[in-house]
Amino acid sequence: MTKIYLDENLSPNIAEGLNILEAPNREGFEVLSIRSVFGRGTPDEEWIPKVGQENAVVITQDINIHKNHCQRSLYRQHNVGVFFVSPPSKTGYQYWEMVEQIIKRWRDIKKHCKSQRPFAFRCTSRSTDFERL
């Protein structure tokens, strides 16, 4: 079972909806919310090692996880795969914009989940595919 966590900057409702939509496929993917599993406001330094222990991946808007040397080292050390969905502005995507971005890229996300960890991929609102960071 591959666990895919949505970071706190994404609605837990999106995680619940994706998990429901993915279940009939029986392809071994479970979608969870970091906020729901680890609690609201849990620092990245606490959840990243736990996600790594589960051999899971994360979808986030927070590119600072990659830009910050300590956090980048942390997700690499714990073999976490990270998908950065970069919004077109600093305020981030609105709810339905994020739903659209994730749904549009869902097959690619599942395909890239099979990549050797750690990994980091990024996409923007204008990109057609993920780029490796």
GIDAFEN-V567854 format. One record per pair of residues at least 24 apart in sequence whose C-alpha atoms are under 6 Angstrom apart, sorted by the first residue. I is the first residue (numbers start at 1). J is the second residue. Records with the same first field share a line. If there is no record, write none. Layout:
I: J, J
//
This chain:
1: 28, 29
2: 28, 29
3: 29, 30, 31, 56
4: 31, 56, 57, 58
5: 31, 32, 33, 34, 58
6: 33, 34, 58, 59
7: 34, 60
8: 34, 35
49: 78
52: 78, 79, 80
57: 81, 82
58: 82
59: 83
60: 84
61: 85, 86
76: 118
79: 117, 118
80: 117, 118
81: 117, 118, 119, 120
82: 120
83: 120, 121, 122
84: 122
85: 122, 123
86: 123, 124
//
